[in-house]
Amino acid sequence: MKLTFTFYFLFFTALMHAQRDFSKVGITSEKLSDNIHVLFGAGGNIGLAIGETHAYVIDDQFGPLTDKILAHIKSITAKPVKYVLNTHWHGDHTGGNENMAKQGALIIAHDNVRKRMSTKQDRGGGRISEPSPEDALPVITFNDKMTLHLGNGKTMYAMHVNDAHTDGDSYYYFPEDNVLHMGDNFFEGRYPYIDLNSGGDIDGLISNVSMVLGMVDEETKIIPGHGKVAGKNDLESYKNVLTALRGRIVKARSDGNSLEETKKMGLSKEWDATHGTGFIGPDRIVEFIYKSAD
Ligand SMILES: [Zn+2]
């Protein structure tokens, strides 16, 4: 018994360290247009826009990866990273803010990103996020939208959207390049994470996705928060899954089923094998929708 316990203890300790070992993480990238790239490593997908005189970065993963991320960016452009924009406050998207700021970048995000990063956050299930250091906080915040002028006639629109993944979600859109970064409003081919403790809401998520579908065309390249670069059809399928699930769960709820009863109904079963094997499984997506749908 004791041996088994020791084995599992060591095994899981090793597993936890393996997950935290950023030395094994490599950064790769994909070119989406003349001046827009996406970078992959560990954590949220990073957008990179190359302006006339500076580089612009959307989200920056985890602090231990900053050097590798900057080295990768240097292999793409010699222009310095002057602006870092966050899609929302979560640590796998803002963990590099402090390092980026220390090497001269200005951090920009929605008002609520700064609010949540500067105070202790309870993520539920015993997960506590301590306040971020001052240098990690956005120094320019916006409440609705703003435009960044990149030079060479190119622009980036920052757009705060309805409460969906959190209450501080923003999209970054490059109209001339037809590229959109949706942050964690889009988990490509996966059930989304709706952070209820940060003001997340399924109805806001569905309305944001519908808004995007009305805005993009077949050529638009959509950077999801996690997963591969997608297009309009992928986003449409994602919306269809969310809408169908929402309908079933709201019906079960209004028929008087408790959350536990609703979880046992198998309402998501046709998508569980494709969408529910990662971070968010069937029980959690049912819970998010049950608790946040109006
Ligand atoms: Zn997130």
Residues whose N, C-alpha, C, O or C-beta is under 5 A from the ligand:
A	BS01	ZN	H90 D184
